Amino acid sequence: MPEGVNFCVFGRHATRVELLLYEAPDSPEPFQVISLMPECNRTFFYWHVLVKGLPLRTCYTWRLDGPRDTQHTGCAFDPRRELLDPYARAVCDDLWMRPGAGKPFEAGHASHRAIVAEPVPASGARVSRGLDDAVIYELHVGGFTRDRSSGVRHPGTFAGLIEKIPYLKALGVTHVELLPVMAFDVQDVLPAVAARGLTNYWGYSTHSFYSPHPGYCIDPARAPQEFRALTDALHTAGIGVLLDVVFNHTSEGDASGPVINFKGLANDIFYHLDAGDRRRYRDYTGCGNTVNCNHPLVTAFIVRCLEYWVEELGVDGFRFDLASVFARDQHGDLMSDPPLPWAMESSRILSRVPLIAEAWDAGGLYHVGSFPGMAWAEWNGRYRDVIRRFVRGDPGIVGEVATCIAGSADLYADDGRLPANSINFVTCHDGFTLNDLVSYNTKHNEANGEENRDGASDNLSWNCGAEGETGDPDILRLRGQQARNLMAVLFLSQGVPMILAGDEVLRSQRGNNNCYCQDSALSWFDWRLPEAGADMLRFVRELIALRKRHASLRRRRFLTGRPSSGQILPDVAWHGERLNEPCWHDPGARLLVFTLGGEAFEEPALHVILNMHDFPQQVALPVLDGRC
């Protein structure tokens, strides 16, 4: 780039800063080391230098020196360590070795490296819709096409996913929700897991929040362009792009973890540290550290990062992993009005896109129904649990089921929120697939190398009479019915439905409910399944089409039991075996019946019968316009 590249890094307490330039991702030594002078290369907390005539694809790292008083101040500068630029638009990990990264004398030049990448122009056309009419499809970019059966030219990449857009369009989904695509450390697993040759597959181990993951690219130096090509192609097909993002922790782990960037740049600012001994990291995430999200500088970093993904890379919204961390102050205590969520809502750019919270963390906070902010939707974990219990046959909960099907007004109506604030799901990446939910009573995670201790133990599942694979036709028939029941309830509910990729064709993980480290056929989408599972695929397509045809399944406001404007029938009427006599207080009830009045005059009413007894039930049918 003849006009030059302006390099800049945050170093509030740094006393000496060096920029190391490499010709290639695997170059053993830098071809130039530039020492920055504070009198001409520092502005406030930022160190910067303009390097002219630098070609694209040049790789670089930083070295910073300064105070190292981790016990009292939390500063952790070490001039022996090479650090990755947190603002890098493209990164590479060709020489990275996580086990040695905790020891600077072993790390040498084997750090992650940033790449001087060509800028992308501002994003053009996008899917400009909220979530009221959304059908979300959660998928893993690598796993969707990595199996040989995918037949794509570049399996496991953004380009590979582009080739499968016709499948998504035919299915009828309106949005894809991509598991983490910001650059992450595939080596971030426990030693016992790594000893089995397993890696971090899901990607909840971010180290570079501005860069698309190089492992999903044909050419990592063109990571922004390749990801942007994906969002442009999805937008052309009318499909929105939601990203699952991880701002609650990073891949640097606890005090024994590697130093990649933030520890060496601003350890005292970026992380929650123990007040008594700032060598220790407070862990509200279960991953070794917690990002200090509500520090003003960190809040600004996160907001600007998200704006970049929207404006330049074409993203339409975000789902935030363990988002309750955003409600913790700099001491880890709960805040009633935390700055970060409000800063996102106040952003001119982010206020126009959906923001979805996984409204809990590993430190005990649980915000489902009460996440701070006005515009946030939430993964509704209560919906998942109640519907699983109902479909497996738990008696006496039809009142709870009705509340969930009606959009969870008890959680969202009091503070003025709407049905679209509830993201309804019965499965997601974290847990059993739909097929496994009806095929296993207990988890089977032995392949993960953690002696089956990992993953949730209470799955609210039922194997229908046999654990795992079986050839019994009666059990297989029952499992198919149960899978359809779960899908049907999901798409007949007010709120926003989300399905897990592969559930529409009954993909199985053989009882593994925590495939975070399984970059293998166990997790990948098998493209022979759309043919083998054609009946289920057709069923899900028809459910999506039914939902799109009937606005009464996608109401903007909560159900009231009264007629909508210009209508005769109430928006909902609840029944049991007899009309208008729901079984709210029957401890043995497994039957829920309801009638949805049309949203518009020409829209027909829907009468829904959900019988989770293991025997037929006789129910009264309403008389509408002289017809049963």
N, C-alpha and C positions, 0 to 999 in steps of 0.2 A: 504494500500500500504506500505509494510514493509520498502522499501527503502526510503520512506518519500515523502512528498509533499512540494514543494518550493512555498510559497505564496509570491506574490509581488504586490505592489500597487504604483501608482504615487502619490507623495505628495511633490511637490516642496517647498511649504511654510509651510508645517506641522511641528509642534513642538513635537507632541506626537501622536503615532499610536498604536491602539489595534486591535488584531485579535480575533473575537468571534467565537467559534466552537459549533455547535449544532448537536445532534444525529440524528435529523429528521427534515423534513420541517415544522412540526407543534409543535416542542418542544417549550414549553413556556419560557425556560431559557437556556442560553448556559451552556455546561458542562465544558468549559474551556475558560478563557480569557487570551490571551498572550499579554503582553506589550512589544513592540519593543524598543530597545535601539539604539539611533542614532549612537553611536560609533561602534557598531558591526552589526546593522541591516539596515544601510542606505548606498547606493552607489549612488552618485550624487543626482538625484531627486527621486530615487526609494527606498522604504522601503521593506524589504524582510526578510523572516524567513523560515527555514526548519523545518518541524514538522514530526518526524519519527513515524512509526507504526500507521498511521492514516488510517482507513478503507475507502474504496470507499463508496460513498453516504453520507459522512459527509457533513453537510451544514455549511456555514460560512458567516460572514459579517465583515465589517471594521468599526472602529470609528477613526476619525482624529480630532485633536485639532490644533489650530493655529490662526493667526490673523483673526478678523472678522470686516473688514472695508469695507463693501460693497459699501458705497457711494463713496469712493475715490479710492480704489484699486480693488474692486470687489471680494476680498477674502471673503469667506462665511463659514468658518469652524465652526462646532458646535459639541462638544464632546458628546452631548446627542443623536445624530442621528446615526443610523446604515446604512451603505452604501453598495451597491451592487458592487461587483468586475466587472469593465467594460470588463475584459478579461475572465470572467467565460464561460466555455464551456457548462454548463447546469445550469438552474436556476429553482426556484420554487416560487410560490406566494400564498401558502396555507393560510397564515395569513395576507396577504396584504390588507389594507383598505385605498384607496386613500383619502377619505375625511378627515381622521385624520392625514394623513402623512405630512400636512403642519404645524402641531403643534407638536413639538418634545416631549412635555410632554404627548401627547396622543398616539404617535406612538409606544413608548415602543420597544418591540422586534418584532413588526408586520411589518417588512420591507420585501422587496424581499430578497431572500437568494440565494447565489451561492451554487452549489453542486460539490463536488469532483467527477469528472466523469472519467471513463476509456478512455484513448486516443484511437483514431481511427488510423489505418495505413494510409499511403499515398494512395491517390486515384489511382486506376489502369486504366483500359480501359475507354475511354470517347468518346463522339461524337466529332471528330476533324473536324469540318467544320465551315466555316464562315457563312455569312448570304445571300450570293448570291442566293442560292437555297432554302432559308428558308420559311416555312409557320409557323407563330407563333400563339400559342393558349394561350390566357391569361385566367388563372383560379385561383380560390380561393381554397386553400387546404381544408379548413374546409367545405366550401359550396358545394364542388364537390360531397361529399359522405355523408353529414350529414342527408339528407332526408331519411326517412325510406325506401323509394322506391329503394335506392341504393343497398340494400341487402348485404352490406359488413360486415365483422366481427367486424371491429372497425371503425364506422362512424366518419367522420370529422378528420381523422388522416392521417399522412404520409402513414401508412400501408393501410388505406382504399383506398388511391389514387393508390397504387400499384395494387390493384385488378381491377382497371378500365383502366389499360394500354392497354389491347386489344382493347377497344373502341377507344382510341386515335390513335393506330396504324391503325385500320381499317379506321378511318377518313382520315388519310394521313398526319397529321401535322408532322413537323420535329422538332419543339421545343415547350416546354411549358414555358410560362412566369408566374411564381408563384407570386401572390400578397404577401406582406411582410410575411416572415417566420422567421425573426429574432425576438427574444422574445420581446413582446410588452405588454402594459398595457391595458387590456380589459376594465378597469374602467375609462379610459380617455375619458369622454364625458361630455357635459354640464350638470349642475344639473337638468335642466328641462327634458333632455333626459334620464338621469339616473332614474329620478322619474317614468318614464314609464317602468322601468325594462329593458331598452335597454343598450347595451354595444358597445365598439369599435370593430366592426366586421372586417373591412378591414385590420387593423393592422398597419396603418401609425402613430405609436406612440411607436417607438422603445426605449427600455432602455438597452438592452443587445445585442450588435452587434455581439458577437461571438457565442451566444447560439441559437439553433433552439427553436421556440416557444413551451413552455411546453404544451399548450392547444392542440397541434397537435400530441402529443406523447401518446403512451400507458403507458410508464414509463418515466417521465421527467428526471430521473437520467441517462437514456440511450438516451437522445435526439440526440447526435451526431451520434450514431449507427443507430437510426431509420431514421434519415434524409439521412444518407449515403446509407442505404438499398434502399431508394426511388431512389436516383440518379443512383445507380448501376442497378436497375431494369429498369429504363427508358433507360439507355445506352444500356442494353442488347436488348431492343426493337428498338434501333436506333434513339431514341428521345433525343435531347439535353435539358439541364435545364438552363433556365435564371431566375435570381432572381430580383424581384422588391425591391430595397433597398432604405432606407430613411436615408440619412446622412445630410439632410438639417436642421432638428430639432430633438428634443428628446421628450419623454413623460413627462419631468419635467416642461414644460410650462413656464409661466412668473414668476414674483416675488411672485405671490400668489399660484403658483403650488407647488407640493411636491418636496422634496429633496430625490432623489433615489440613485444617484451616482455622476454624473459629477459636480453638484452644490457643493457638499460637498468635492470633491477632488481637483478640479481645475476650479472653477467658472470663475476666471479671464482669463483663457486661452481658455476654451472650447467653450464659448459663445460670441456672439457679445453683448457688453454692451454699454450703452449710455455714451459718453465721458464726458458729464456734470454731470451726476449722475449715477454712475455705479451700483446702485441698480436696474436700469431699463434695461430690455432686449430689444434689437432691434429685431423687428419682420418682417422679409422679407418672411415669410412662411405662415402667417395666423394661426400659431399654438402656438404663445406665445413666442417662442425663435428662434434663428438662430445659427446653429453650425458655429464656427469660423474656417472654413475648411482649410484656407490657413495659419494658424499658423503652423510653422514647426512641432511641436509635434502632432498637430491634423492631419495634412497631413500624417505623419508617421503612426499614429494609424489607419487611414482609409485604407491606402494602405496595411498594414500588415493584417488587418482584411479581406479584400477582397482576399488576397493571401491565407489565411487560408481556406476560403470557396472553393476556387478552388483546392488547393493541397490536403486538407484532407477530404473535404466533397463532392468533385466531381462536383462542379458547372461549367457550361460551358460559363457563361457570365452574364452580369448585365444590368438592366434598372434602371436609377437613377432618383428618384422622385425630382421634382423642382430643376433640376441640375444647373440652372443659378446661384443659390447661390454659386456654386463653383467658380464663376468669381468675387466674392466680396473680397476685401482686408480686413484687420483687422479692418478697420474703416467703412466697408460696401460699399466702393466706388468700381466702376467697374475697373477691371484690364484687360489689353489687353492680357497678357500671364500669367494667374493664375497658381501657382505651382501645385495644386492638379491634374487637368486633365493631365498635362504633366508628373507628377510623376506616374500616372497610366499607361500612354502610355510607359514610360521608364522602368517600372517594367518587369523583365524577364518573370514573370508569367502572369501578366495582359495584356501584349502586345500580347499574343496569343489568347485572348478571346474577343468576341464582347462586346463593351461598348456602351450603348444606353442612350441618354439623353432625359429627358423631359425638353426641352430647354427653360424654362421660370421659373419665381418665382412669389410670391405674392407681391413683392416689385416693380414690373414694368419692370424688365428685360425680354427681349424676344429675344432668340437666334436661332430661327428656321432658318436654313440656314447659321448660323454664329457661332455655338458653338465653343469655343476655343479648339484647338487640331486638329490633322490630322485624327485620326482613328475613331472618334466618329460617330455613327449613331444617328438619331434623330427621336423622334415621330413627324411626320409631321402633325401638327394641321391645317395647311392651306389646305392640301390634304383633310382631313376630312370635313372641312367646304365647300369647293368648290364642292366636290362630293355630299354632302347632298343637297346643293342648286340645283345642276343640276338634280338629280333624282326626287326631289319634283316638278320640272317643272319651275324653275327660268329661264327666257329667257336671251339671249344675253351674255352668259358666256362660250360659247363653246371653245373659245381660251384659257381661264384659265383651262378648263377641259382638253384640249389636253396637255397643259403643265404639269399638274399633272399626267395624264396617261402616259406621256413620261418619267416620273421619276423625275420631278421637277429640270430640269437642270438649270433653272434660279436661284435656291437656292444653288446648289451644284457644278456645273461644273466649275465656275470661279476659285476656289481654288484647283482644281484637285481632288475633291471627285467624287463619282460614284453613280449610281442608288441605290446600296445597302446601301447607307448612309440615304436613306429615308425609314422610317418605316411607311407604309401606313395603315390607318385604318379608318373605318367609325363609329365604336363604340368601347368602352372600358369599364372597370369597372366604370369609372367616367362619368355618363350620362345615357341616355336612352339605353336600349337594342335595338337590331335590330327590334324586334317586336313592341316595344313601340315607336320607331322612326317613324313607319308608322301607329301608332294607337292613338297618342296623339299630340295635338297642344301645350299643356302647361304641366308643371310638376305638380305632385300630391304627395307632400312630407309630407302631414299632419301627417302621422304616425311617423315621426321622432321627433315630439315634439318641432319643432322650428317655428311653425305657417307658414309653407311653405316658409320661407325666405331662407332656405338653398338650395344649388344646383343652377346650371346655369338656367337662365330664357330664354336665346336665344338659342334654341336647333336646329333650322333650320329643324324642323320636319313638317310632314303633316299627319293628321289623316285619310285621304282618305274619309272624309264625315261624320264621327261620332266620338265623343270623347270616347275613351276607348272601353270596351267590347260591342259587337253588334252581333246580329244574322242575319244581312242583308247579304245575299249571295254575292251581287254585291260588297259591301264594302270589305268583307272578301277576295273575289277574287282579287280585286285591291291591297289590302294590301300584299297579297302573291306575286303578281307580282312586287310590289315596293321593297319588301325585296329581291327578286331574282335579281332585277336590281342593287341594292346596292352591293350585293355579287359579281355579275358578273363584274361590273366595277372594283371592288377591285382586283379581280384575273386576270383581263386583263391588269393591270397597271404594268409598270416597277417599280422596287423597291421591298420592302419586305412586303408582306401582313401579317397583324395581325388581328385575329378575337377574339371576346369575347366568352368564354365558354357559350354554350347554344344558341347562335345565330343560330347555324346550325339546331336547332330544334325549333326555334321561342319561346324561353323562354321569359316570360314577368315579369316585376316588377310592373305591374299595374300603370304605369305612374310615379313611384318614380325614379328620376334620381340621387339620392344621398343616396344609401343604405349603407352608411358607418357604421350605427348603427343597421342594421337589420340582426341579426343572427337568421333568421327565414325562413320559407318557401318562403317568399317574395324574398329572395336572393339565396336560395339553388337550385341546379340542381335537377329537378324532373325527375327521371329515367323512368317515363312512357312516357315522351315526345319523345324519339327516335322512339317509335312505332306510337304515335299519329302524329308526324311530320315527318313521314318516307319520304314523297316526298321532303321536304326541305333538309333533311339529305342526301338523294341520290343526290340532285342537288349540294350541297356543296362538297360532295365527288368527284363528276365528275368534278367540277371546279378545285379542287386541282389536280386531275389526269391529266386534260388537261394542266394545268400549268407545271406539271412535264414532260409531253410529248413534250412540245414545248419550246425549248431554246430561241426562239424569244420573249417569255414573261418574260425571266429572263436574259436579256442582261447584260454583265459586263460593257459595255460602253454606253454612252448616244446615242440616236438615232440621225442620221445626215441627213436623207433624201437621202443618197447615198447608192449604193450597198455595201454590205460587201465583203470582199476579196473572189474572186471566185464565186460571185453571180451575177445574172442578175438584179433582182428586187432590188429597194432601200430598206433599212432596214425599212422605213416607208413612206407611202404616205397618205396624208390627203385629205378627200373628203367631199362633202355635198350631195345635191341631184344629182349633176353632179360630174363626176370623176375629181379629182385634183382641185376642186373649193370649198374649205372649207368655212364655213359661219363665218369667224373670226369677221367680222364687222357688221353682221346682228343683230340688237338689239332684234329681235323676235326669233332668232334661238334657237332651242332646239334639233337639230340633229347634231350628230358627227359620221363620218364614216372614217375608216382608214384601210389600208392594211399593214400588217407586213410581210416583206420578211423573208424567213427561215434563221436561223443562220448557218445551214449546207446545203450542196447541196441536200441531201435527205429529208430535212425537208420541208413540204409543207407550202405555204404562208397561212396566216390567214386574212380573211376579216371580219371586225367587224362593225356592224351597231348599233348605240345607238340612239334610237328615244324616246325622253322624251316629245314629243307632246302627247296630249290626243286623237290623231287621227292617222290613218296610213299614212305613207309617201312613195312615190315612189322614189326609188333611182336607179341610174345606177350601174351595176355590172361590175367589171373589167374582161377582157378576158385574161385568163392565160393558156398558152399552148393549144390554140384553144378552151378552154372551158370557159363558163361563171362561 
